[in-house]
Amino acid sequence: MAWIIWLLIALIALIVIMFIYYFNKFVVLSNRIDNSLSQIDVQLRKRADLVPNLIQSVKGYAKHEKGIMKEVTDARKAFMSAKTFEGKVKAGAELQNALKSILAIAENYPQLRANENFLHLQQELSAIEDKVAYSRQFYNDSILDYNNSVKVFPGIFFARIYNKKEKPYLEIPKEARTVPKVEF
Protein backbone atom coordinates (compact mmCIF):
# COMPACT_ATOMS: atom_id res chain seq x y z
CA MET A 1 0.00 0.00 0.00
CA ALA A 2 2.84 2.39 0.81
CA TRP A 3 4.41 1.86 -2.58
CA ILE A 4 1.15 3.01 -4.26
CA ILE A 5 1.30 6.25 -2.29
CA TRP A 6 4.94 6.76 -3.28
CA LEU A 7 4.07 6.00 -6.88
CA LEU A 8 1.24 8.56 -6.81
CA ILE A 9 3.54 11.17 -5.23
CA ALA A 10 6.20 10.48 -7.88
CA LEU A 11 3.61 10.71 -10.68
CA ILE A 12 2.22 14.00 -9.35
CA ALA A 13 5.76 15.38 -8.97
CA LEU A 14 6.56 14.35 -12.56
CA ILE A 15 3.44 16.07 -13.86
CA VAL A 16 4.21 19.26 -11.89
CA ILE A 17 7.80 19.23 -13.19
CA MET A 18 6.55 18.85 -16.78
CA PHE A 19 4.14 21.78 -16.37
CA ILE A 20 6.94 23.95 -15.00
CA TYR A 21 9.38 22.80 -17.68
CA TYR A 22 7.05 23.56 -20.59
CA PHE A 23 5.93 26.88 -19.13
CA ASN A 24 9.56 27.95 -18.77
CA LYS A 25 10.42 26.60 -22.23
CA PHE A 26 7.70 28.69 -23.87
CA VAL A 27 8.83 31.79 -21.95
CA VAL A 28 12.49 31.30 -22.93
CA LEU A 29 11.65 30.71 -26.59
CA SER A 30 9.32 33.73 -26.70
CA ASN A 31 12.03 35.88 -25.12
CA ARG A 32 14.54 34.63 -27.71
CA ILE A 33 12.12 35.63 -30.49
CA ASP A 34 11.62 39.09 -28.96
CA ASN A 35 15.38 39.51 -28.62
CA SER A 36 16.00 38.53 -32.23
CA LEU A 37 13.35 41.02 -33.41
CA SER A 38 15.10 43.67 -31.38
CA GLN A 39 18.44 42.77 -32.98
CA ILE A 40 16.93 43.14 -36.46
CA ASP A 41 15.56 46.54 -35.46
CA VAL A 42 18.97 47.64 -34.15
CA GLN A 43 20.69 46.70 -37.40
CA LEU A 44 18.01 48.36 -39.54
CA ARG A 45 18.33 51.53 -37.46
CA LYS A 46 22.14 51.47 -37.84
CA ARG A 47 21.67 51.24 -41.59
CA ALA A 48 19.21 54.15 -41.54
CA ASP A 49 21.63 56.21 -39.42
CA LEU A 50 24.38 55.61 -41.97
CA VAL A 51 22.31 57.05 -44.82
CA PRO A 52 22.85 60.80 -44.14
CA ASN A 53 26.63 60.33 -44.16
CA LEU A 54 26.44 58.31 -47.36
CA ILE A 55 24.30 60.97 -49.03
CA GLN A 56 26.72 63.72 -48.00
CA SER A 57 29.62 61.76 -49.48
CA VAL A 58 27.81 61.28 -52.77
CA LYS A 59 26.32 64.80 -53.02
CA GLY A 60 29.61 66.48 -53.78
CA TYR A 61 30.29 64.23 -56.74
CA ALA A 62 26.81 63.61 -58.11
CA LYS A 63 25.07 66.98 -57.86
CA HIS A 64 22.66 66.27 -60.72
CA GLU A 65 21.42 62.98 -59.16
CA LYS A 66 18.92 64.78 -56.89
CA GLY A 67 16.05 62.38 -57.68
CA ILE A 68 17.96 59.43 -56.26
CA MET A 69 19.04 61.46 -53.23
CA LYS A 70 15.42 62.39 -52.53
CA GLU A 71 14.34 58.77 -52.95
CA VAL A 72 16.90 57.62 -50.39
CA THR A 73 16.00 60.42 -47.98
CA ASP A 74 12.27 59.65 -48.30
CA ALA A 75 12.90 55.93 -47.75
CA ARG A 76 14.90 56.73 -44.61
CA LYS A 77 12.11 58.99 -43.30
CA ALA A 78 9.56 56.21 -43.93
CA PHE A 79 11.73 53.78 -41.99
CA MET A 80 12.26 56.15 -39.07
CA SER A 81 8.53 56.87 -38.81
CA ALA A 82 7.39 53.24 -39.06
CA LYS A 83 5.70 52.18 -35.84
CA THR A 84 5.18 48.44 -36.27
CA PHE A 85 7.82 45.82 -36.91
CA GLU A 86 6.13 44.85 -40.17
CA GLY A 87 6.19 48.51 -41.22
CA LYS A 88 9.88 48.75 -40.37
CA VAL A 89 10.66 45.62 -42.40
CA LYS A 90 8.78 47.00 -45.41
CA ALA A 91 10.38 50.44 -45.10
CA GLY A 92 13.76 48.78 -44.55
CA ALA A 93 13.39 46.89 -47.83
CA GLU A 94 12.54 50.16 -49.62
CA LEU A 95 15.55 51.82 -48.04
CA GLN A 96 17.76 48.94 -49.11
CA ASN A 97 16.55 49.31 -52.71
CA ALA A 98 17.15 53.07 -52.60
CA LEU A 99 20.65 52.52 -51.24
CA LYS A 100 21.40 50.22 -54.18
CA SER A 101 20.66 53.19 -56.44
CA ILE A 102 23.13 55.36 -54.56
CA LEU A 103 25.82 52.70 -54.76
CA ALA A 104 25.14 52.35 -58.47
CA ILE A 105 25.81 56.09 -58.88
CA ALA A 106 29.36 55.48 -57.68
CA GLU A 107 30.01 53.40 -60.78
CA ASN A 108 29.65 56.57 -62.88
CA TYR A 109 32.01 58.63 -60.72
CA PRO A 110 35.54 57.21 -60.41
CA GLN A 111 36.54 60.00 -58.01
CA LEU A 112 33.71 58.98 -55.69
CA ARG A 113 34.73 55.32 -55.79
CA ALA A 114 38.22 56.38 -54.74
CA ASN A 115 36.99 58.59 -51.87
CA GLU A 116 38.07 57.06 -48.55
CA ASN A 117 35.00 58.25 -46.68
CA PHE A 118 32.68 56.76 -49.30
CA LEU A 119 34.61 53.48 -49.30
CA HIS A 120 34.44 53.31 -45.52
CA LEU A 121 30.69 53.97 -45.55
CA GLN A 122 30.21 51.37 -48.28
CA GLN A 123 32.11 48.76 -46.23
CA GLU A 124 30.14 49.65 -43.12
CA LEU A 125 26.89 49.34 -45.04
CA SER A 126 27.96 45.94 -46.33
CA ALA A 127 28.78 44.80 -42.79
CA ILE A 128 25.39 45.99 -41.56
CA GLU A 129 23.63 44.13 -44.38
CA ASP A 130 25.44 40.96 -43.30
CA LYS A 131 24.30 41.52 -39.70
CA VAL A 132 20.71 42.13 -40.83
CA ALA A 133 20.77 38.86 -42.77
CA TYR A 134 22.20 37.01 -39.76
CA SER A 135 19.64 38.58 -37.42
CA ARG A 136 16.80 37.56 -39.74
CA GLN A 137 18.17 34.02 -39.87
CA PHE A 138 18.44 33.91 -36.07
CA TYR A 139 14.85 35.15 -35.78
CA ASN A 140 13.56 32.45 -38.12
CA ASP A 141 15.63 29.80 -36.31
CA SER A 142 14.05 30.96 -33.04
CA ILE A 143 10.60 30.74 -34.62
CA LEU A 144 11.43 27.22 -35.81
CA ASP A 145 12.39 26.14 -32.27
CA TYR A 146 9.22 27.71 -30.84
CA ASN A 147 6.92 26.24 -33.51
CA ASN A 148 8.47 22.79 -33.07
CA SER A 149 7.83 23.01 -29.33
CA VAL A 150 4.21 23.98 -29.96
CA LYS A 151 3.58 21.23 -32.52
CA VAL A 152 5.33 18.10 -31.22
CA PHE A 153 4.16 15.78 -28.47
CA PRO A 154 3.99 16.40 -25.53
CA GLY A 155 4.57 20.11 -26.23
CA ILE A 156 1.33 20.37 -28.19
CA PHE A 157 -0.58 19.36 -25.05
CA PHE A 158 1.11 22.06 -22.94
CA ALA A 159 0.85 24.64 -25.74
CA ARG A 160 -2.92 24.19 -25.69
CA ILE A 161 -3.01 24.52 -21.91
CA TYR A 162 -0.91 27.72 -22.01
CA ASN A 163 -2.71 28.98 -25.13
CA LYS A 164 0.49 29.12 -27.20
CA LYS A 165 0.11 29.11 -30.96
CA GLU A 166 2.49 28.95 -33.91
CA LYS A 167 4.25 32.18 -34.82
CA PRO A 168 4.90 33.38 -38.38
CA TYR A 169 8.32 33.42 -39.98
CA LEU A 170 9.89 36.62 -41.21
CA GLU A 171 9.57 36.51 -44.96
CA ILE A 172 11.48 38.33 -47.66
CA PRO A 173 9.33 40.86 -49.53
CA LYS A 174 8.20 39.54 -52.91
CA GLU A 175 10.09 42.24 -54.81
CA ALA A 176 13.36 41.16 -53.16
CA ARG A 177 12.83 37.56 -54.31
CA THR A 178 12.96 38.35 -57.99
CA VAL A 179 16.14 37.28 -59.70
CA PRO A 180 18.00 40.26 -61.15
CA LYS A 181 18.39 40.29 -64.91
CA VAL A 182 21.95 40.30 -66.15
CA GLU A 183 22.48 41.60 -69.65
CA PHE A 184 25.67 41.91 -71.67
Kinemage of the C-alpha trace (Angstrom):
@kinemage 1
@onewidth
@group {chain A} dominant
@subgroup {mainchain}
@vectorlist {calphas} color= white
{ca met a 1} P 0.000 0.000 0.000
{ca ala a 2} L 2.845 2.391 0.809
{ca trp a 3} L 4.414 1.855 -2.584
{ca ile a 4} L 1.153 3.005 -4.256
{ca ile a 5} L 1.299 6.248 -2.288
{ca trp a 6} L 4.936 6.759 -3.278
{ca leu a 7} L 4.073 6.003 -6.884
{ca leu a 8} L 1.243 8.556 -6.811
{ca ile a 9} L 3.539 11.168 -5.233
{ca ala a 10} L 6.199 10.484 -7.884
{ca leu a 11} L 3.611 10.711 -10.678
{ca ile a 12} L 2.215 13.995 -9.348
{ca ala a 13} L 5.762 15.379 -8.967
{ca leu a 14} L 6.565 14.350 -12.556
{ca ile a 15} L 3.440 16.069 -13.862
{ca val a 16} L 4.215 19.259 -11.893
{ca ile a 17} L 7.803 19.232 -13.186
{ca met a 18} L 6.553 18.848 -16.776
{ca phe a 19} L 4.142 21.776 -16.367
{ca ile a 20} L 6.935 23.947 -14.996
{ca tyr a 21} L 9.380 22.799 -17.680
{ca tyr a 22} L 7.054 23.564 -20.585
{ca phe a 23} L 5.928 26.881 -19.132
{ca asn a 24} L 9.565 27.951 -18.771
{ca lys a 25} L 10.420 26.602 -22.228
{ca phe a 26} L 7.702 28.694 -23.870
{ca val a 27} L 8.831 31.789 -21.946
{ca val a 28} L 12.489 31.301 -22.932
{ca leu a 29} L 11.651 30.712 -26.591
{ca ser a 30} L 9.322 33.725 -26.699
{ca asn a 31} L 12.027 35.883 -25.121
{ca arg a 32} L 14.539 34.634 -27.710
{ca ile a 33} L 12.122 35.630 -30.487
{ca asp a 34} L 11.623 39.086 -28.961
{ca asn a 35} L 15.377 39.511 -28.619
{ca ser a 36} L 16.000 38.530 -32.229
{ca leu a 37} L 13.352 41.023 -33.411
{ca ser a 38} L 15.102 43.670 -31.377
{ca gln a 39} L 18.441 42.775 -32.985
{ca ile a 40} L 16.933 43.141 -36.457
{ca asp a 41} L 15.556 46.538 -35.458
{ca val a 42} L 18.972 47.642 -34.148
{ca gln a 43} L 20.693 46.697 -37.403
{ca leu a 44} L 18.014 48.357 -39.543
{ca arg a 45} L 18.335 51.525 -37.462
{ca lys a 46} L 22.143 51.473 -37.838
{ca arg a 47} L 21.666 51.241 -41.589
{ca ala a 48} L 19.214 54.151 -41.539
{ca asp a 49} L 21.627 56.215 -39.424
{ca leu a 50} L 24.379 55.611 -41.970
{ca val a 51} L 22.306 57.051 -44.820
{ca pro a 52} L 22.849 60.805 -44.144
{ca asn a 53} L 26.632 60.327 -44.156
{ca leu a 54} L 26.442 58.305 -47.357
{ca ile a 55} L 24.296 60.972 -49.028
{ca gln a 56} L 26.720 63.720 -47.996
{ca ser a 57} L 29.620 61.760 -49.481
{ca val a 58} L 27.809 61.281 -52.765
{ca lys a 59} L 26.318 64.798 -53.023
{ca gly a 60} L 29.606 66.478 -53.776
{ca tyr a 61} L 30.286 64.231 -56.736
{ca ala a 62} L 26.814 63.611 -58.109
{ca lys a 63} L 25.068 66.978 -57.863
{ca his a 64} L 22.656 66.272 -60.721
{ca glu a 65} L 21.416 62.984 -59.164
{ca lys a 66} L 18.921 64.777 -56.890
{ca gly a 67} L 16.052 62.380 -57.677
{ca ile a 68} L 17.957 59.428 -56.256
{ca met a 69} L 19.042 61.457 -53.227
{ca lys a 70} L 15.419 62.390 -52.530
{ca glu a 71} L 14.337 58.770 -52.953
{ca val a 72} L 16.896 57.620 -50.386
{ca thr a 73} L 15.996 60.421 -47.978
{ca asp a 74} L 12.267 59.652 -48.295
{ca ala a 75} L 12.902 55.933 -47.751
{ca arg a 76} L 14.897 56.727 -44.612
{ca lys a 77} L 12.106 58.989 -43.302
{ca ala a 78} L 9.563 56.215 -43.933
{ca phe a 79} L 11.735 53.779 -41.990
{ca met a 80} L 12.263 56.155 -39.072
{ca ser a 81} L 8.534 56.874 -38.807
{ca ala a 82} L 7.391 53.239 -39.061
{ca lys a 83} L 5.696 52.181 -35.836
{ca thr a 84} L 5.176 48.436 -36.268
{ca phe a 85} L 7.821 45.822 -36.908
{ca glu a 86} L 6.133 44.851 -40.173
{ca gly a 87} L 6.187 48.512 -41.225
{ca lys a 88} L 9.875 48.746 -40.375
{ca val a 89} L 10.657 45.622 -42.397
{ca lys a 90} L 8.782 46.996 -45.412
{ca ala a 91} L 10.375 50.442 -45.099
{ca gly a 92} L 13.757 48.784 -44.552
{ca ala a 93} L 13.389 46.894 -47.833
{ca glu a 94} L 12.537 50.157 -49.617
{ca leu a 95} L 15.550 51.822 -48.035
{ca gln a 96} L 17.762 48.936 -49.115
{ca asn a 97} L 16.550 49.309 -52.714
{ca ala a 98} L 17.148 53.068 -52.596
{ca leu a 99} L 20.651 52.516 -51.242
{ca lys a 100} L 21.399 50.216 -54.177
{ca ser a 101} L 20.657 53.190 -56.443
{ca ile a 102} L 23.134 55.356 -54.564
{ca leu a 103} L 25.815 52.700 -54.757
{ca ala a 104} L 25.135 52.352 -58.474
{ca ile a 105} L 25.813 56.087 -58.877
{ca ala a 106} L 29.360 55.477 -57.676
{ca glu a 107} L 30.013 53.400 -60.782
{ca asn a 108} L 29.652 56.568 -62.883
{ca tyr a 109} L 32.005 58.627 -60.724
{ca pro a 110} L 35.539 57.213 -60.415
{ca gln a 111} L 36.538 59.999 -58.006
{ca leu a 112} L 33.708 58.980 -55.690
{ca arg a 113} L 34.726 55.320 -55.789
{ca ala a 114} L 38.224 56.377 -54.743
{ca asn a 115} L 36.991 58.591 -51.873
{ca glu a 116} L 38.073 57.061 -48.547
{ca asn a 117} L 35.000 58.253 -46.676
{ca phe a 118} L 32.676 56.760 -49.296
{ca leu a 119} L 34.612 53.481 -49.304
{ca his a 120} L 34.439 53.309 -45.520
{ca leu a 121} L 30.689 53.966 -45.546
{ca gln a 122} L 30.209 51.371 -48.283
{ca gln a 123} L 32.110 48.761 -46.231
{ca glu a 124} L 30.138 49.654 -43.118
{ca leu a 125} L 26.887 49.343 -45.045
{ca ser a 126} L 27.957 45.940 -46.335
{ca ala a 127} L 28.782 44.797 -42.795
{ca ile a 128} L 25.394 45.993 -41.556
{ca glu a 129} L 23.635 44.129 -44.377
{ca asp a 130} L 25.438 40.960 -43.297
{ca lys a 131} L 24.299 41.524 -39.702
{ca val a 132} L 20.714 42.133 -40.829
{ca ala a 133} L 20.772 38.862 -42.770
{ca tyr a 134} L 22.199 37.008 -39.761
{ca ser a 135} L 19.635 38.583 -37.422
{ca arg a 136} L 16.800 37.556 -39.738
{ca gln a 137} L 18.167 34.021 -39.867
{ca phe a 138} L 18.440 33.911 -36.067
{ca tyr a 139} L 14.849 35.148 -35.784
{ca asn a 140} L 13.558 32.449 -38.123
{ca asp a 141} L 15.631 29.801 -36.311
{ca ser a 142} L 14.050 30.955 -33.039
{ca ile a 143} L 10.599 30.743 -34.621
{ca leu a 144} L 11.427 27.217 -35.812
{ca asp a 145} L 12.387 26.138 -32.269
{ca tyr a 146} L 9.222 27.705 -30.845
{ca asn a 147} L 6.919 26.238 -33.510
{ca asn a 148} L 8.469 22.793 -33.070
{ca ser a 149} L 7.827 23.006 -29.333
{ca val a 150} L 4.212 23.981 -29.964
{ca lys a 151} L 3.576 21.230 -32.523
{ca val a 152} L 5.332 18.095 -31.218
{ca phe a 153} L 4.162 15.782 -28.474
{ca pro a 154} L 3.993 16.403 -25.529
{ca gly a 155} L 4.572 20.107 -26.233
{ca ile a 156} L 1.329 20.367 -28.186
{ca phe a 157} L -0.576 19.364 -25.051
{ca phe a 158} L 1.106 22.061 -22.940
{ca ala a 159} L 0.852 24.640 -25.738
{ca arg a 160} L -2.920 24.194 -25.687
{ca ile a 161} L -3.009 24.518 -21.912
{ca tyr a 162} L -0.908 27.715 -22.010
{ca asn a 163} L -2.711 28.981 -25.135
{ca lys a 164} L 0.485 29.117 -27.199
{ca lys a 165} L 0.113 29.112 -30.959
{ca glu a 166} L 2.485 28.945 -33.911
{ca lys a 167} L 4.255 32.176 -34.819
{ca pro a 168} L 4.896 33.375 -38.376
{ca tyr a 169} L 8.322 33.419 -39.979
{ca leu a 170} L 9.886 36.624 -41.206
{ca glu a 171} L 9.569 36.507 -44.962
{ca ile a 172} L 11.481 38.326 -47.657
{ca pro a 173} L 9.334 40.862 -49.531
{ca lys a 174} L 8.199 39.544 -52.913
{ca glu a 175} L 10.092 42.242 -54.814
{ca ala a 176} L 13.359 41.161 -53.155
{ca arg a 177} L 12.831 37.559 -54.307
{ca thr a 178} L 12.964 38.346 -57.992
{ca val a 179} L 16.138 37.282 -59.703
{ca pro a 180} L 18.002 40.259 -61.148
{ca lys a 181} L 18.390 40.290 -64.915
{ca val a 182} L 21.954 40.302 -66.149
{ca glu a 183} L 22.477 41.604 -69.647
{ca phe a 184} L 25.667 41.907 -71.666
